Amino acid sequence: MNNTFKIAVFEGDGIGPEITAPTIALLNQLAADSAGYALEFVTVPAGAAHYAKTGESLPAESLRVAEQADAILLSAMGLPDVRYPDGTEISPQIELRIAFNLFAGVRPVRVRPGQAGPLTLPEGREIDFVLVRESTEGLFYSMGQGEVTETEARETLRITREVSEHLFRFSFDLARERKQSGRGQGRVTCVDKANVFRAFAFFRGIFDEVAQDYPDLTADHAYVDATALWMVQKPWDFDVLVTENMFGDILSDLGAGLMGGLGLAPSADIGLKQAVFQPCHGSAPDIAGQGAANPHAMILSAAMMLDWLGIKHEHDAMCADAARLRRAVEDVIARGDCLTRDLGGTASTEDAADAVRRVLEQARAE
């Protein structure tokens, strides 16, 4: 069994380096305490600031290192005043998705009872679902290649059978894992607009075909507009939602809103071989250097990375540490006495990460 895992690290732009450093420190602490595995971090350049200096947003050598790594940890990317000549944002994270065919964008949404947020949960309810966003095609397929004239603009939405089958199998497998662990109902909902667009009817048809291979799970459908409504009215009903790229981009931010903001929203983009783990939020250059950034989404993304590595390599210690790290963040948030500015508190980035460290140490001592 491989016990040393190489992690390619993209520190990002703006607040990116500020939330990456404490996250890596926590991962090193977990690995040292476990004595069951080791993590080797290799920092590689990419991003808007790097593009401004060199004209490259994702150097070929960075891509090579990322491809050979066991996992990729990517911080917030992009700067509003640095753009490609066509006016689009610098987005190496999207380039990585395409290069490695990272078709499954995983966006967990979790709100524990008592956790502050925009919704008051009914007694005995909690929010714990996962949105799986197809991340390589859909309406993002023609990114940077749309047709624009003086009178009209066109973008191409593309859905393929091959990618959709991979996406749906990933989603059903995830629902099965969640059900077996006691965290889910074993239900997968295909979110689409099949009543209007032939492409989404095609998408739904493939979903129904794949669902037949999972008779132990429940498969159903919902239109995207209705799903947005239900995410506000009854989000505790969901388990695993799977949808097209643009729909997933929008709904994942709604999910982050349910948790209290993007500062609590982790994510992963997973393919058949590689996987990237990153916070959903942007680089927030307006607060860069102030020590005010919320590190929790980055830390939770790192927990997802440990879990993915542990499952992939059948390494129980890594899966256990992933759960410990996630619970530590949730405990800090639920306690509410060490919250960063975006959550209504005054804690610094270092304070928030240190609170997670103390919870981990206390749990280990017990």
One Martini backbone bead per residue (centre of mass of N, CA, C, O) as a GRO file, in nm:
protein
  366
    1MET     BB    1   0.096   0.036   0.023
    2ASN     BB    2   0.053   0.364  -0.017
    3ASN     BB    3   0.191   0.628   0.220
    4THR     BB    4   0.269   0.842  -0.007
    5PHE     BB    5   0.141   1.169  -0.101
    6LYS     BB    6   0.110   1.370  -0.382
    7ILE     BB    7   0.063   1.732  -0.375
    8ALA     BB    8  -0.073   1.966  -0.572
    9VAL     BB    9  -0.018   2.325  -0.538
   10PHE     BB   10  -0.247   2.602  -0.568
   11GLU     BB   11  -0.246   2.916  -0.421
   12GLY     BB   12  -0.325   3.156  -0.590
   13ASP     BB   13  -0.520   3.441  -0.540
   14GLY     BB   14  -0.512   3.671  -0.318
   15ILE     BB   15  -0.627   3.474  -0.055
   16GLY     BB   16  -0.507   3.200  -0.123
   17PRO     BB   17  -0.240   3.178   0.052
   18GLU     BB   18  -0.390   3.232   0.333
   19ILE     BB   19  -0.564   2.950   0.315
   20THR     BB   20  -0.340   2.739   0.251
   21ALA     BB   21  -0.138   2.731   0.488
   22PRO     BB   22  -0.333   2.624   0.721
   23THR     BB   23  -0.423   2.371   0.569
   24ILE     BB   24  -0.147   2.231   0.550
   25ALA     BB   25  -0.095   2.226   0.853
   26LEU     BB   26  -0.333   2.037   0.920
   27LEU     BB   27  -0.248   1.801   0.739
   28ASN     BB   28   0.025   1.754   0.878
   29GLN     BB   29  -0.092   1.694   1.156
   30LEU     BB   30  -0.257   1.445   1.081
   31ALA     BB   31  -0.026   1.275   0.961
   32ALA     BB   32   0.153   1.275   1.217
   33ASP     BB   33  -0.061   1.146   1.410
   34SER     BB   34  -0.115   0.883   1.246
   35ALA     BB   35   0.135   0.721   1.098
   36GLY     BB   36  -0.009   0.606   0.808
   37TYR     BB   37   0.085   0.873   0.654
   38ALA     BB   38   0.198   1.087   0.381
   39LEU     BB   39   0.264   1.433   0.277
   40GLU     BB   40   0.347   1.583  -0.044
   41PHE     BB   41   0.421   1.915  -0.124
   42VAL     BB   42   0.366   2.090  -0.446
   43THR     BB   43   0.436   2.397  -0.571
   44VAL     BB   44   0.248   2.565  -0.833
   45PRO     BB   45   0.204   2.771  -1.099
   46ALA     BB   46  -0.082   3.002  -1.126
   47GLY     BB   47  -0.287   3.245  -1.270
   48ALA     BB   48  -0.334   3.583  -1.282
   49ALA     BB   49  -0.062   3.685  -1.174
   50HIS     BB   50   0.106   3.503  -1.358
   51TYR     BB   51  -0.007   3.616  -1.624
   52ALA     BB   52   0.084   3.913  -1.582
   53LYS     BB   53   0.397   3.827  -1.586
   54THR     BB   54   0.400   3.583  -1.840
   55GLY     BB   55   0.126   3.488  -2.015
   56GLU     BB   56   0.053   3.251  -1.807
   57SER     BB   57  -0.190   3.050  -1.639
   58LEU     BB   58  -0.086   2.738  -1.731
   59PRO     BB   59   0.175   2.577  -1.712
   60ALA     BB   60   0.307   2.291  -1.836
   61GLU     BB   61   0.454   2.204  -1.572
   62SER     BB   62   0.209   2.222  -1.386
   63LEU     BB   63   0.043   2.012  -1.538
   64ARG     BB   64   0.241   1.778  -1.504
   65VAL     BB   65   0.245   1.767  -1.195
   66ALA     BB   66  -0.060   1.729  -1.159
   67GLU     BB   67  -0.085   1.461  -1.319
   68GLN     BB   68   0.129   1.301  -1.116
   69ALA     BB   69  -0.042   1.339  -0.889
   70ASP     BB   70  -0.269   1.228  -0.644
   71ALA     BB   71  -0.344   1.538  -0.596
   72ILE     BB   72  -0.539   1.855  -0.600
   73LEU     BB   73  -0.471   2.177  -0.453
   74LEU     BB   74  -0.698   2.457  -0.489
   75SER     BB   75  -0.722   2.781  -0.487
   76ALA     BB   76  -0.804   3.085  -0.533
   77MET     BB   77  -0.900   3.231  -0.853
   78GLY     BB   78  -0.840   3.536  -0.972
   79LEU     BB   79  -0.880   3.870  -1.129
   80PRO     BB   80  -1.068   4.142  -1.224
   81ASP     BB   81  -0.804   4.300  -1.377
   82VAL     BB   82  -0.750   4.008  -1.514
   83ARG     BB   83  -0.741   3.930  -1.863
   84TYR     BB   84  -0.822   3.827  -2.143
   85PRO     BB   85  -0.853   3.965  -2.452
   86ASP     BB   86  -1.179   3.878  -2.452
   87GLY     BB   87  -1.258   3.930  -2.120
   88THR     BB   88  -1.199   3.681  -1.974
   89GLU     BB   89  -1.122   3.483  -1.728
   90ILE     BB   90  -0.891   3.351  -1.515
   91SER     BB   91  -0.917   2.971  -1.537
   92PRO     BB   92  -0.744   2.703  -1.442
   93GLN     BB   93  -0.967   2.519  -1.328
   94ILE     BB   94  -1.098   2.472  -1.607
   95GLU     BB   95  -0.851   2.361  -1.752
   96LEU     BB   96  -0.825   2.111  -1.570
   97ARG     BB   97  -1.094   1.982  -1.632
   98ILE     BB   98  -1.035   1.939  -1.932
   99ALA     BB   99  -0.755   1.795  -1.928
  100PHE     BB  100  -0.880   1.560  -1.704
  101ASN     BB  101  -1.180   1.501  -1.710
  102LEU     BB  102  -1.364   1.656  -1.473
  103PHE     BB  103  -1.697   1.570  -1.455
  104ALA     BB  104  -1.722   1.585  -1.127
  105GLY     BB  105  -1.895   1.823  -0.942
  106VAL     BB  106  -1.854   1.854  -0.593
  107ARG     BB  107  -2.129   1.984  -0.369
  108PRO     BB  108  -2.157   2.020  -0.051
  109VAL     BB  109  -2.447   2.036   0.182
  110ARG     BB  110  -2.419   2.156   0.528
  111VAL     BB  111  -2.654   2.169   0.815
  112ARG     BB  112  -2.662   2.196   1.138
  113PRO     BB  113  -2.802   2.196   1.421
  114GLY     BB  114  -2.768   2.543   1.522
  115GLN     BB  115  -2.675   2.663   1.272
  116ALA     BB  116  -2.610   2.936   1.121
  117GLY     BB  117  -2.862   3.091   0.902
  118PRO     BB  118  -3.122   3.169   0.679
  119LEU     BB  119  -3.244   2.912   0.807
  120THR     BB  120  -3.504   2.755   0.989
  121LEU     BB  121  -3.502   2.459   1.131
  122PRO     BB  122  -3.669   2.207   1.193
  123GLU     BB  123  -3.727   1.983   1.407
  124GLY     BB  124  -3.484   1.735   1.332
  125ARG     BB  125  -3.336   1.896   1.113
  126GLU     BB  126  -3.114   1.859   0.824
  127ILE     BB  127  -2.852   1.949   0.602
  128ASP     BB  128  -2.759   1.674   0.355
  129PHE     BB  129  -2.614   1.733   0.050
  130VAL     BB  130  -2.537   1.663  -0.307
  131LEU     BB  131  -2.388   1.832  -0.573
  132VAL     BB  132  -2.365   1.724  -0.917
  133ARG     BB  133  -2.148   1.864  -1.159
  134GLU     BB  134  -2.099   1.902  -1.467
  135SER     BB  135  -1.747   2.012  -1.582
  136THR     BB  136  -1.695   1.993  -1.932
  137GLU     BB  137  -1.972   2.096  -2.049
  138GLY     BB  138  -2.235   2.214  -2.174
  139LEU     BB  139  -2.233   2.563  -2.158
  140PHE     BB  140  -1.902   2.544  -2.133
  141TYR     BB  141  -1.792   2.422  -2.400
  142SER     BB  142  -1.752   2.725  -2.557
  143MET     BB  143  -1.536   2.850  -2.403
  144GLY     BB  144  -1.395   3.114  -2.591
  145GLN     BB  145  -1.592   3.030  -2.876
  146GLY     BB  146  -1.795   3.222  -2.926
  147GLU     BB  147  -2.039   3.387  -3.122
  148VAL     BB  148  -1.974   3.731  -3.233
  149THR     BB  149  -2.170   4.004  -3.322
  150GLU     BB  150  -2.347   4.295  -3.370
  151THR     BB  151  -2.642   4.118  -3.338
  152GLU     BB  152  -2.504   3.847  -3.206
  153ALA     BB  153  -2.498   3.559  -2.977
  154ARG     BB  154  -2.319   3.236  -2.934
  155GLU     BB  155  -2.369   2.926  -2.763
  156THR     BB  156  -2.269   2.588  -2.682
  157LEU     BB  157  -2.448   2.302  -2.600
  158ARG     BB  158  -2.305   1.999  -2.450
  159ILE     BB  159  -2.407   1.647  -2.469
  160THR     BB  160  -2.281   1.333  -2.369
  161ARG     BB  161  -2.287   1.002  -2.317
  162GLU     BB  162  -2.016   0.939  -2.186
  163VAL     BB  163  -2.017   1.157  -1.963
  164SER     BB  164  -2.298   1.099  -1.844
  165GLU     BB  165  -2.242   0.813  -1.749
  166HIS     BB  166  -2.019   0.884  -1.554
  167LEU     BB  167  -2.184   1.083  -1.383
  168PHE     BB  168  -2.413   0.887  -1.291
  169ARG     BB  169  -2.240   0.669  -1.161
  170PHE     BB  170  -2.114   0.851  -0.954
  171SER     BB  171  -2.384   0.936  -0.816
  172PHE     BB  172  -2.481   0.652  -0.734
  173ASP     BB  173  -2.232   0.573  -0.572
  174LEU     BB  174  -2.258   0.803  -0.369
  175ALA     BB  175  -2.539   0.727  -0.261
  176ARG     BB  176  -2.452   0.451  -0.157
  177GLU     BB  177  -2.237   0.548   0.042
  178ARG     BB  178  -2.426   0.728   0.210
  179LYS     BB  179  -2.622   0.505   0.296
  180GLN     BB  180  -2.408   0.317   0.435
  181SER     BB  181  -2.324   0.567   0.640
  182GLY     BB  182  -2.608   0.728   0.718
  183ARG     BB  183  -2.641   1.013   0.522
  184GLY     BB  184  -2.857   0.871   0.325
  185GLN     BB  185  -3.133   0.753   0.115
  186GLY     BB  186  -3.073   0.663  -0.183
  187ARG     BB  187  -3.089   0.937  -0.375
  188VAL     BB  188  -3.145   1.044  -0.720
  189THR     BB  189  -3.147   1.367  -0.886
  190CYS     BB  190  -3.250   1.491  -1.190
  191VAL     BB  191  -3.146   1.804  -1.320
  192ASP     BB  192  -3.355   1.990  -1.551
  193LYS     BB  193  -3.508   2.078  -1.901
  194ALA     BB  194  -3.693   1.848  -2.060
  195ASN     BB  195  -3.956   2.029  -2.143
  196VAL     BB  196  -3.771   2.211  -2.366
  197PHE     BB  197  -3.498   2.043  -2.414
  198ARG     BB  198  -3.343   1.799  -2.593
  199ALA     BB  199  -3.077   1.776  -2.436
  200PHE     BB  200  -3.230   1.708  -2.160
  201ALA     BB  201  -3.375   1.458  -2.257
  202PHE     BB  202  -3.117   1.305  -2.313
  203PHE     BB  203  -3.003   1.321  -2.027
  204ARG     BB  204  -3.243   1.176  -1.888
  205GLY     BB  205  -3.229   0.909  -2.047
  206ILE     BB  206  -2.952   0.822  -1.938
  207PHE     BB  207  -3.026   0.820  -1.644
  208ASP     BB  208  -3.243   0.594  -1.665
  209GLU     BB  209  -3.051   0.377  -1.764
  210VAL     BB  210  -2.852   0.376  -1.521
  211ALA     BB  211  -3.062   0.327  -1.291
  212GLN     BB  212  -3.106   0.016  -1.356
  213ASP     BB  213  -2.820  -0.058  -1.204
  214TYR     BB  214  -2.985   0.068  -0.923
  215PRO     BB  215  -3.226  -0.088  -0.746
  216ASP     BB  216  -3.143   0.019  -0.441
  217LEU     BB  217  -3.226   0.292  -0.564
  218THR     BB  218  -3.342   0.622  -0.606
  219ALA     BB  219  -3.504   0.766  -0.898
  220ASP     BB  220  -3.529   1.111  -1.009
  221HIS     BB  221  -3.695   1.426  -1.097
  222ALA     BB  222  -3.609   1.781  -1.181
  223TYR     BB  223  -3.655   2.094  -1.227
  224VAL     BB  224  -3.457   2.365  -1.187
  225ASP     BB  225  -3.667   2.569  -1.079
  226ALA     BB  226  -3.785   2.382  -0.859
  227THR     BB  227  -3.522   2.329  -0.711
  228ALA     BB  228  -3.471   2.618  -0.615
  229LEU     BB  229  -3.723   2.625  -0.441
  230TRP     BB  230  -3.665   2.364  -0.260
  231MET     BB  231  -3.391   2.465  -0.141
  232VAL     BB  232  -3.563   2.663   0.044
  233GLN     BB  233  -3.815   2.491   0.155
  234LYS     BB  234  -3.668   2.162   0.138
  235PRO     BB  235  -3.348   2.063   0.169
  236TRP     BB  236  -3.382   1.791   0.349
  237ASP     BB  237  -3.483   1.605   0.097
  238PHE     BB  238  -3.207   1.575  -0.007
  239ASP     BB  239  -2.918   1.407  -0.152
  240VAL     BB  240  -2.866   1.360  -0.477
  241LEU     BB  241  -2.758   1.587  -0.725
  242VAL     BB  242  -2.785   1.603  -1.089
  243THR     BB  243  -2.614   1.814  -1.340
  244GLU     BB  244  -2.548   2.061  -1.529
  245ASN     BB  245  -2.313   2.298  -1.542
  246MET     BB  246  -2.475   2.568  -1.513
  247PHE     BB  247  -2.680   2.474  -1.307
  248GLY     BB  248  -2.461   2.396  -1.097
  249ASP     BB  249  -2.334   2.674  -1.063
  250ILE     BB  250  -2.590   2.804  -0.940
  251LEU     BB  251  -2.685   2.596  -0.718
  252SER     BB  252  -2.420   2.599  -0.548
  253ASP     BB  253  -2.465   2.890  -0.442
  254LEU     BB  254  -2.727   2.829  -0.300
  255GLY     BB  255  -2.604   2.621  -0.111
  256ALA     BB  256  -2.408   2.818   0.024
  257GLY     BB  257  -2.633   3.000   0.139
  258LEU     BB  258  -2.746   2.786   0.338
  259MET     BB  259  -2.463   2.787   0.508
  260GLY     BB  260  -2.373   3.126   0.486
  261GLY     BB  261  -2.160   3.082   0.248
  262LEU     BB  262  -1.867   3.051   0.061
  263GLY     BB  263  -1.679   3.006   0.321
  264LEU     BB  264  -1.836   2.694   0.342
  265ALA     BB  265  -1.760   2.597   0.033
  266PRO     BB  266  -1.685   2.312  -0.101
  267SER     BB  267  -1.483   2.118  -0.350
  268ALA     BB  268  -1.493   1.894  -0.644
  269ASP     BB  269  -1.298   1.756  -0.924
  270ILE     BB  270  -1.380   1.447  -1.089
  271GLY     BB  271  -1.227   1.166  -1.225
  272LEU     BB  272  -1.077   0.869  -1.317
  273LYS     BB  273  -0.790   0.991  -1.190
  274GLN     BB  274  -0.830   1.283  -1.119
  275ALA     BB  275  -0.824   1.559  -0.863
  276VAL     BB  276  -0.991   1.857  -0.747
  277PHE     BB  277  -0.947   2.088  -0.464
  278GLN     BB  278  -1.186   2.354  -0.377
  279PRO     BB  279  -1.309   2.645  -0.329
  280CYS     BB  280  -1.592   2.834  -0.434
  281HIS     BB  281  -1.456   3.086  -0.401
  282GLY     BB  282  -1.288   3.362  -0.440
  283SER     BB  283  -1.006   3.593  -0.408
  284ALA     BB  284  -1.062   3.859  -0.261
  285PRO     BB  285  -0.873   4.131  -0.306
  286ASP     BB  286  -1.002   4.337  -0.092
  287ILE     BB  287  -0.873   4.135   0.161
  288ALA     BB  288  -0.595   4.109   0.097
  289GLY     BB  289  -0.366   4.099   0.373
  290GLN     BB  290  -0.575   4.110   0.642
  291GLY     BB  291  -0.663   3.830   0.778
  292ALA     BB  292  -1.000   3.780   0.696
  293ALA     BB  293  -1.023   3.510   0.583
  294ASN     BB  294  -1.198   3.223   0.512
  295PRO     BB  295  -1.078   2.878   0.560
  296HIS     BB  296  -1.306   2.653   0.555
  297ALA     BB  297  -1.340   2.571   0.255
  298MET     BB  298  -1.049   2.473   0.226
  299ILE     BB  299  -1.052   2.264   0.454
  300LEU     BB  300  -1.294   2.098   0.344
  301SER     BB  301  -1.154   2.026   0.079
  302ALA     BB  302  -0.927   1.865   0.217
  303ALA     BB  303  -1.118   1.653   0.334
  304MET     BB  304  -1.209   1.547   0.059
  305MET     BB  305  -0.929   1.454  -0.028
  306LEU     BB  306  -0.882   1.243   0.190
  307ASP     BB  307  -1.130   1.073   0.121
  308TRP     BB  308  -1.059   1.007  -0.172
  309LEU     BB  309  -0.787   0.873  -0.114
  310GLY     BB  310  -0.892   0.658   0.085
  311ILE     BB  311  -1.084   0.516  -0.111
  312LYS     BB  312  -0.892   0.465  -0.352
  313HIS     BB  313  -0.658   0.325  -0.136
  314GLU     BB  314  -0.773   0.189   0.114
  315HIS     BB  315  -0.747   0.425   0.359
  316ASP     BB  316  -0.867   0.456   0.670
  317ALA     BB  317  -0.706   0.694   0.798
  318MET     BB  318  -0.793   0.909   0.593
  319CYS     BB  319  -1.097   0.890   0.635
  320ALA     BB  320  -1.088   0.959   0.935
  321ASP     BB  321  -0.951   1.239   0.902
  322ALA     BB  322  -1.167   1.365   0.730
  323ALA     BB  323  -1.388   1.351   0.948
  324ARG     BB  324  -1.238   1.513   1.164
  325LEU     BB  325  -1.206   1.776   1.003
  326ARG     BB  326  -1.502   1.829   0.946
  327ARG     BB  327  -1.601   1.830   1.244
  328ALA     BB  328  -1.422   2.062   1.341
  329VAL     BB  329  -1.546   2.279   1.166
  330GLU     BB  330  -1.840   2.240   1.257
  331ASP     BB  331  -1.788   2.305   1.556
  332VAL     BB  332  -1.690   2.595   1.519
  333ILE     BB  333  -1.944   2.701   1.377
  334ALA     BB  334  -2.159   2.614   1.589
  335ARG     BB  335  -2.041   2.774   1.828
  336GLY     BB  336  -1.969   3.093   1.725
  337ASP     BB  337  -1.676   3.219   1.867
  338CYS     BB  338  -1.500   3.187   1.563
  339LEU     BB  339  -1.572   3.417   1.341
  340THR     BB  340  -1.573   3.557   1.055
  341ARG     BB  341  -1.680   3.829   0.887
  342ASP     BB  342  -1.880   3.674   0.686
  343LEU     BB  343  -2.026   3.548   0.970
  344GLY     BB  344  -2.021   3.801   1.195
  345GLY     BB  345  -1.730   3.829   1.287
  346THR     BB  346  -1.361   3.876   1.405
  347ALA     BB  347  -1.195   3.665   1.299
  348SER     BB  348  -0.922   3.536   1.183
  349THR     BB  349  -0.770   3.318   0.994
  350GLU     BB  350  -0.591   3.208   1.223
  351ASP     BB  351  -0.812   3.169   1.433
  352ALA     BB  352  -0.990   2.966   1.278
  353ALA     BB  353  -0.770   2.750   1.234
  354ASP     BB  354  -0.694   2.720   1.537
  355ALA     BB  355  -0.968   2.612   1.627
  356VAL     BB  356  -0.946   2.351   1.468
  357ARG     BB  357  -0.688   2.246   1.599
  358ARG     BB  358  -0.801   2.226   1.890
  359VAL     BB  359  -1.022   2.021   1.830
  360LEU     BB  360  -0.833   1.798   1.733
  361GLU     BB  361  -0.667   1.776   1.995
  362GLN     BB  362  -0.901   1.711   2.184
  363ALA     BB  363  -0.999   1.455   2.040
  364ARG     BB  364  -0.730   1.301   2.069
  365ALA     BB  365  -0.718   1.309   2.386
  366GLU     BB  366  -1.003   1.145   2.410
   0.00000   0.00000   0.00000
